[in-house]
Amino acid sequence: MEEVKPNEILAEVILSKKVGTSHVRLIGDLISVDAQLSMAALESGSLLLEQMADIAEAVLPLEEAYIQAWEEVDSEPGFEESFLKLKELERTLRNAVEGVIEIAQRYQLSVSRTYLD
C-alpha cells in the first residue's frame, strides 16, 4: 500500500468541489499552525531530538483522523450523500488545528491560529 502524505490529502480536499469554505479555511489554519510548530521546534535550540520525534509522533493521529474522514467523503458520489461525512471532516480538521496548538503548548513553543473562519 502506498504511503498517504497528509499535505497531498489537504491539496485534494482544497481542490474538491464537495467541500465548503469552512473546510478550506480550516486547512489554511492547519497548514499555518503546522508550519509554525515545525519552525518553532527547529528554532528553539532547546528541544532534544527525542522531543522532536515525540512532537512528530503526536501529530500522526491528528493526520490519520482527517485523512480517514476525507477518504469517507471522497468515496461518496455526490454532495447529498456526503453531507454528514463532510461534517466529520470539518470536525477532524478543527481537532487537528487545536491538537497542533496543544502539542506546541506542551513543549512551550509559540504557535497561534490565524482564525480564518
MDTraj code that builds the backbone (N, CA, C; nanometers):
import mdtraj as md
import numpy as np

residues = "MET GLU GLU VAL LYS PRO ASN GLU ILE LEU ALA GLU VAL ILE LEU SER LYS LYS VAL GLY THR SER HIS VAL ARG LEU ILE GLY ASP LEU ILE SER VAL ASP ALA GLN LEU SER MET ALA ALA LEU GLU SER GLY SER LEU LEU LEU GLU GLN MET ALA ASP ILE ALA GLU ALA VAL LEU PRO LEU GLU GLU ALA TYR ILE GLN ALA TRP GLU GLU VAL ASP SER GLU PRO GLY PHE GLU GLU SER PHE LEU LYS LEU LYS GLU LEU GLU ARG THR LEU ARG ASN ALA VAL GLU GLY VAL ILE GLU ILE ALA GLN ARG TYR GLN LEU SER VAL SER ARG THR TYR LEU ASP".split()
xyz = np.array([
    [0.0839, -0.1191, 0.0000],
    [0.0000, 0.0000, 0.0000],
    [0.0880, 0.1250, 0.0000],
    [0.0549, 0.2204, -0.0828],
    [0.1313, 0.3438, -0.0952],
    [0.1071, 0.4340, 0.0256],
    [0.2143, 0.4972, 0.0728],
    [0.2036, 0.5875, 0.1871],
    [0.1223, 0.7106, 0.1484],
    [0.0275, 0.7447, 0.2336],
    [-0.0551, 0.8633, 0.2110],
    [0.0140, 0.9807, 0.2790],
    [0.0366, 1.0873, 0.2029],
    [0.1030, 1.2056, 0.2567],
    [-0.0040, 1.3085, 0.2943],
    [-0.0019, 1.3548, 0.4194],
    [-0.1042, 1.4490, 0.4659],
    [-0.1201, 1.5730, 0.3786],
    [-0.0096, 1.6321, 0.3324],
    [-0.0210, 1.7534, 0.2508],
    [-0.0872, 1.7252, 0.1164],
    [-0.0662, 1.6066, 0.0627],
    [-0.1333, 1.5692, -0.0621],
    [-0.2843, 1.5576, -0.0404],
    [-0.3221, 1.5034, 0.0734],
    [-0.4650, 1.4915, 0.1065],
    [-0.5254, 1.6304, 0.1226],
    [-0.4553, 1.7191, 0.1917],
    [-0.5069, 1.8550, 0.2103],
    [-0.5247, 1.9241, 0.0753],
    [-0.4309, 1.9037, -0.0164],
    [-0.4434, 1.9620, -0.1507],
    [-0.5640, 1.9030, -0.2235],
    [-0.5837, 1.7730, -0.2097],
    [-0.7007, 1.7074, -0.2709],
    [-0.8307, 1.7678, -0.2187],
    [-0.8357, 1.7886, -0.0876],
    [-0.9571, 1.8437, -0.0254],
    [-0.9835, 1.9835, -0.0794],
    [-0.8806, 2.0664, -0.0840],
    [-0.8967, 2.2034, -0.1327],
    [-0.9484, 2.2054, -0.2754],
    [-0.9012, 2.1134, -0.3582],
    [-0.9396, 2.1105, -0.4988],
    [-1.0750, 2.0443, -0.5240],
    [-1.1300, 1.9807, -0.4229],
    [-1.2566, 1.9101, -0.4395],
    [-1.3745, 2.0074, -0.4483],
    [-1.4705, 1.9722, -0.5298],
    [-1.5929, 2.0521, -0.5401],
    [-1.6931, 2.0159, -0.4304],
    [-1.6621, 1.9137, -0.3505],
    [-1.7521, 1.8682, -0.2445],
    [-1.7419, 1.9522, -0.1179],
    [-1.6276, 2.0158, -0.0957],
    [-1.6056, 2.0848, 0.0319],
    [-1.6494, 2.2306, 0.0247],
    [-1.6684, 2.2871, 0.1429],
    [-1.7091, 2.4267, 0.1513],
    [-1.5980, 2.5154, 0.2029],
    [-1.6322, 2.6417, 0.2209],
    [-1.5320, 2.7384, 0.2653],
    [-1.4792, 2.7068, 0.4053],
    [-1.5619, 2.6495, 0.4909],
    [-1.5139, 2.6182, 0.6267],
    [-1.4005, 2.5164, 0.6216],
    [-1.4102, 2.4200, 0.5302],
    [-1.3038, 2.3206, 0.5162],
    [-1.1744, 2.3870, 0.4680],
    [-1.1871, 2.4723, 0.3690],
    [-1.0693, 2.5390, 0.3130],
    [-1.0059, 2.6299, 0.4186],
    [-1.0867, 2.6998, 0.4934],
    [-1.0331, 2.7868, 0.5994],
    [-0.9608, 2.7062, 0.7059],
    [-1.0200, 2.5939, 0.7451],
    [-0.9549, 2.5096, 0.8456],
    [-0.8234, 2.4527, 0.7938],
    [-0.8201, 2.4190, 0.6670],
    [-0.6948, 2.3699, 0.6089],
    [-0.5893, 2.4805, 0.6109],
    [-0.6298, 2.6033, 0.5820],
    [-0.5370, 2.7164, 0.5922],
    [-0.4839, 2.7305, 0.7331],
    [-0.5723, 2.7200, 0.8309],
    [-0.5311, 2.7264, 0.9713],
    [-0.4351, 2.6125, 1.0046],
    [-0.4685, 2.4928, 0.9570],
    [-0.3866, 2.3751, 0.9862],
    [-0.2470, 2.3877, 0.9259],
    [-0.2406, 2.4296, 0.8022],
    [-0.1099, 2.4486, 0.7380],
    [-0.0287, 2.5520, 0.8146],
    [-0.0944, 2.6589, 0.8577],
    [-0.0260, 2.7651, 0.9306],
    [0.0287, 2.7166, 1.0649],
    [-0.0555, 2.6536, 1.1468],
    [-0.0081, 2.6113, 1.2796],
    [0.0951, 2.4994, 1.2680],
    [0.0803, 2.4138, 1.1675],
    [0.1773, 2.3067, 1.1476],
    [0.3141, 2.3648, 1.1099],
    [0.3149, 2.4628, 1.0197],
    [0.4409, 2.5278, 0.9810],
    [0.5023, 2.6017, 1.0996],
    [0.4184, 2.6703, 1.1767],
    [0.4691, 2.7412, 1.2943],
    [0.5309, 2.6446, 1.3948],
    [0.4651, 2.5298, 1.4145],
    [0.5176, 2.4288, 1.5069],
    [0.6535, 2.3785, 1.4586],
    [0.6630, 2.3475, 1.3319],
    [0.7904, 2.2983, 1.2764],
    [0.9014, 2.4019, 1.2922],
    [0.8713, 2.5256, 1.2568],
    [0.9729, 2.6318, 1.2674],
    [1.0125, 2.6565, 1.4129],
    [0.9142, 2.6623, 1.5024],
    [0.9437, 2.6874, 1.6439],
    [1.0263, 2.5742, 1.7039],
    [0.9959, 2.4515, 1.6646],
    [1.0718, 2.3370, 1.7164],
    [1.2168, 2.3433, 1.6694],
    [1.2356, 2.3762, 1.5429],
    [1.3711, 2.3830, 1.4884],
    [1.4500, 2.5014, 1.5450],
    [1.3822, 2.6132, 1.5643],
    [1.4496, 2.7354, 1.6099],
    [1.4695, 2.7406, 1.7607],
    [1.3999, 2.6554, 1.8351],
    [1.4060, 2.6641, 1.9807],
    [1.5468, 2.6393, 2.0342],
    [1.6165, 2.5465, 1.9735],
    [1.7511, 2.5153, 2.0203],
    [1.7542, 2.4405, 2.1519],
    [1.6391, 2.4265, 2.2163],
    [1.6376, 2.3610, 2.3471],
    [1.5709, 2.2235, 2.3437],
    [1.5104, 2.1886, 2.2321],
    [1.4452, 2.0584, 2.2241],
    [1.5460, 1.9501, 2.1884],
    [1.5351, 1.8412, 2.2585],
    [1.6175, 1.7251, 2.2278],
    [1.5603, 1.6551, 2.1052],
    [1.6427, 1.5778, 2.0391],
    [1.5979, 1.5022, 1.9221],
    [1.4797, 1.4124, 1.9581],
    [1.4838, 1.3543, 2.0759],
    [1.3742, 1.2680, 2.1227],
    [1.2437, 1.3479, 2.1361],
    [1.2525, 1.4703, 2.1838],
    [1.1334, 1.5539, 2.1969],
    [1.0775, 1.5908, 2.0599],
    [1.1653, 1.6170, 1.9651],
    [1.1197, 1.6487, 1.8291],
    [1.0499, 1.5270, 1.7672],
    [1.1028, 1.4089, 1.7955],
    [1.0384, 1.2860, 1.7477],
    [0.9028, 1.2677, 1.8156],
    [0.8937, 1.3004, 1.9443],
    [0.7664, 1.2914, 2.0166],
    [0.6622, 1.3856, 1.9570],
    [0.7049, 1.5046, 1.9179],
    [0.6142, 1.6010, 1.8550],
    [0.5607, 1.5438, 1.7245],
    [0.6509, 1.4931, 1.6423],
    [0.6090, 1.4356, 1.5137],
    [0.5135, 1.3183, 1.5356],
    [0.5409, 1.2379, 1.6350],
    [0.4557, 1.1228, 1.6657],
    [0.3184, 1.1667, 1.7179],
    [0.3146, 1.2744, 1.7938],
    [0.1883, 1.3235, 1.8493],
    [0.0954, 1.3774, 1.7406],
    [0.1531, 1.4260, 1.6319],
    [0.0738, 1.4809, 1.5222],
    [0.0090, 1.3700, 1.4377],
    [0.0711, 1.2536, 1.4339],
    [0.0235, 1.1448, 1.3478],
    [-0.1242, 1.1087, 1.3649],
    [-0.1757, 1.0903, 1.4874],
    [-0.3176, 1.0557, 1.4998],
    [-0.4113, 1.1650, 1.4474],
    [-0.3688, 1.2897, 1.4587],
    [-0.4487, 1.4006, 1.4068],
    [-0.4569, 1.3915, 1.2544],
    [-0.3422, 1.3630, 1.1931],
    [-0.3373, 1.3483, 1.0475],
    [-0.4191, 1.2278, 1.0023],
    [-0.4035, 1.1177, 1.0724],
    [-0.4767, 0.9961, 1.0362],
    [-0.6274, 1.0187, 1.0418],
    [-0.6736, 1.0964, 1.1394],
    [-0.8168, 1.1213, 1.1541],
    [-0.8735, 1.1988, 1.0357],
    [-0.8069, 1.3071, 0.9930],
    [-0.8624, 1.3820, 0.8804],
    [-0.8416, 1.3103, 0.7477],
    [-0.7364, 1.2304, 0.7381],
    [-0.7186, 1.1505, 0.6160],
    [-0.8319, 1.0498, 0.6027],
    [-0.8633, 0.9811, 0.7110],
    [-0.9729, 0.8839, 0.7084],
    [-1.1061, 0.9525, 0.6790],
    [-1.1293, 1.0681, 0.7411],
    [-1.2539, 1.1416, 0.7170],
    [-1.2643, 1.1824, 0.5702],
    [-1.1532, 1.2276, 0.5104],
    [-1.1551, 1.2658, 0.3702],
    [-1.1819, 1.1452, 0.2809],
    [-1.1201, 1.0326, 0.3113],
    [-1.1431, 0.9123, 0.2308],
    [-1.2901, 0.8729, 0.2328],
    [-1.3563, 0.8917, 0.3462],
    [-1.5005, 0.8638, 0.3567],
    [-1.5808, 0.9592, 0.2679],
    [-1.5473, 1.0867, 0.2726],
    [-1.6160, 1.1862, 0.1883],
    [-1.5926, 1.1544, 0.0418],
    [-1.4682, 1.1280, 0.0079],
    [-1.4300, 1.1057, -0.1312],
    [-1.4938, 0.9798, -0.1897],
    [-1.5301, 0.8871, -0.1044],
    [-1.5902, 0.7625, -0.1534],
    [-1.7362, 0.7804, -0.1953],
    [-1.7967, 0.8911, -0.1569],
    [-1.9373, 0.9167, -0.1909],
    [-1.9463, 0.9843, -0.3282],
    [-2.0506, 0.9490, -0.4054],
    [-2.0609, 1.0024, -0.5414],
    [-2.0990, 1.1504, -0.5500],
    [-2.1724, 1.2017, -0.4526],
    [-2.2170, 1.3402, -0.4635],
    [-2.2280, 1.4090, -0.3296],
    [-2.2663, 1.5369, -0.3353],
    [-2.2735, 1.6188, -0.2138],
    [-2.3784, 1.5676, -0.1160],
    [-2.4973, 1.5366, -0.1652],
    [-2.6052, 1.4937, -0.0762],
    [-2.5650, 1.3701, 0.0036],
    [-2.4993, 1.2768, -0.0631],
    [-2.4586, 1.1534, 0.0026],
    [-2.3468, 1.1764, 0.1038],
    [-2.2690, 1.2798, 0.0844],
    [-2.1515, 1.3002, 0.1699],
    [-2.1711, 1.4081, 0.2762],
    [-2.2913, 1.4621, 0.2910],
    [-2.3142, 1.5745, 0.3824],
    [-2.2675, 1.5447, 0.5254],
    [-2.3112, 1.4328, 0.5828],
    [-2.2721, 1.4004, 0.7205],
    [-2.1223, 1.3733, 0.7306],
    [-2.0674, 1.3150, 0.6268],
    [-1.9240, 1.2872, 0.6264],
    [-1.8437, 1.4167, 0.6138],
    [-1.8995, 1.5164, 0.5468],
    [-1.8341, 1.6475, 0.5392],
    [-1.8287, 1.7130, 0.6764],
    [-1.9330, 1.6945, 0.7562],
    [-1.9333, 1.7474, 0.8930],
    [-1.8227, 1.6819, 0.9758],
    [-1.8048, 1.5516, 0.9555],
    [-1.6993, 1.4795, 1.0260],
    [-1.5618, 1.5274, 0.9804],
    [-1.5456, 1.5522, 0.8522],
    [-1.4194, 1.6071, 0.8014],
    [-1.3911, 1.7418, 0.8655],
    [-1.4924, 1.8251, 0.8741],
    [-1.4760, 1.9568, 0.9381],
    [-1.4323, 1.9400, 1.0834],
    [-1.4946, 1.8467, 1.1536],
    [-1.4608, 1.8221, 1.2942],
    [-1.3154, 1.7753, 1.3079],
    [-1.2721, 1.6840, 1.2206],
    [-1.1352, 1.6321, 1.2314],
    [-1.0321, 1.7388, 1.1948],
    [-1.0643, 1.8247, 1.1003],
    [-0.9728, 1.9344, 1.0662],
    [-0.9610, 2.0327, 1.1827],
    [-1.0751, 2.0646, 1.2442],
    [-1.0741, 2.1553, 1.3598],
    [-0.9934, 2.0932, 1.4751],
    [-1.0146, 1.9631, 1.4981],
    [-0.9389, 1.8934, 1.6030],
    [-0.7895, 1.8934, 1.5730],
    [-0.7529, 1.8813, 1.4457],
    [-0.6114, 1.8827, 1.4080],
    [-0.5498, 2.0183, 1.4381],
    [-0.6204, 2.1249, 1.4049],
    [-0.5697, 2.2603, 1.4339],
    [-0.5490, 2.2763, 1.5841],
    [-0.6516, 2.2447, 1.6607],
    [-0.6427, 2.2595, 1.8068],
    [-0.5388, 2.1654, 1.8655],
    [-0.5287, 2.0457, 1.8094],
    [-0.4308, 1.9483, 1.8573],
    [-0.2874, 1.9939, 1.8368],
    [-0.2588, 2.0517, 1.7212],
    [-0.1238, 2.1025, 1.6941],
    [-0.0915, 2.2156, 1.7920],
    [-0.1878, 2.3011, 1.8196],
    [-0.1663, 2.4103, 1.9157],
    [-0.1363, 2.3531, 2.0543],
    [-0.2121, 2.2515, 2.0943],
    [-0.1891, 2.1879, 2.2252],
    [-0.0509, 2.1239, 2.2331],
    [-0.0099, 2.0581, 2.1254],
    [0.1239, 1.9961, 2.1222],
    [0.2304, 2.1042, 2.1381],
    [0.2151, 2.2144, 2.0684],
    [0.3113, 2.3248, 2.0794],
    [0.3173, 2.3767, 2.2225],
    [0.2019, 2.3959, 2.2838],
    [0.1976, 2.4462, 2.4209],
    [0.2654, 2.3502, 2.5180],
    [0.2482, 2.2204, 2.4935],
    [0.3090, 2.1179, 2.5783],
    [0.4615, 2.1336, 2.5810],
    [0.5186, 2.1784, 2.4704],
    [0.6636, 2.1958, 2.4601],
    [0.7048, 2.3430, 2.4694],
    [0.6112, 2.4263, 2.5124],
    [0.6349, 2.5698, 2.5312],
    [0.6857, 2.6363, 2.4038],
    [0.6218, 2.6006, 2.2928],
    [0.6538, 2.6605, 2.1635],
    [0.5413, 2.7554, 2.1249],
    [0.5755, 2.8651, 2.0642],
    [0.4777, 2.9675, 2.0284],
    [0.4132, 2.9372, 1.8932],
    [0.2823, 2.9124, 1.8978],
    [0.2025, 2.8854, 1.7784],
    [0.0689, 2.9562, 1.7968],
    [0.0240, 3.0262, 1.6927],
    [-0.1065, 3.0918, 1.7049],
    [-0.1919, 3.0630, 1.5811],
    [-0.3193, 3.0490, 1.6069],
    [-0.4155, 3.0214, 1.4999],
    [-0.4446, 3.1503, 1.4249],
    [-0.4681, 3.1387, 1.2949],
    [-0.4950, 3.2562, 1.2141],
    [-0.6409, 3.2995, 1.2185],
    [-0.7283, 3.2115, 1.2641],
    [-0.8720, 3.2396, 1.2738],
    [-0.9307, 3.2902, 1.1420],
    [-0.9170, 3.2073, 1.0419],
    [-0.9757, 3.2410, 0.9125],
    [-1.1259, 3.2140, 0.9082],
    [-1.1773, 3.1362, 1.0026],
    [-1.3214, 3.1066, 0.9969],
    [-1.4038, 3.1866, 1.0935],
])
top = md.Topology()
chain = top.add_chain()
for i, resn in enumerate(residues, 1):
    res = top.add_residue(resn, chain, resSeq=i)
    for name in ("N", "CA", "C"):
        top.add_atom(name, md.element.get_by_symbol(name[0]), res)
traj = md.Trajectory(xyz[None], top)
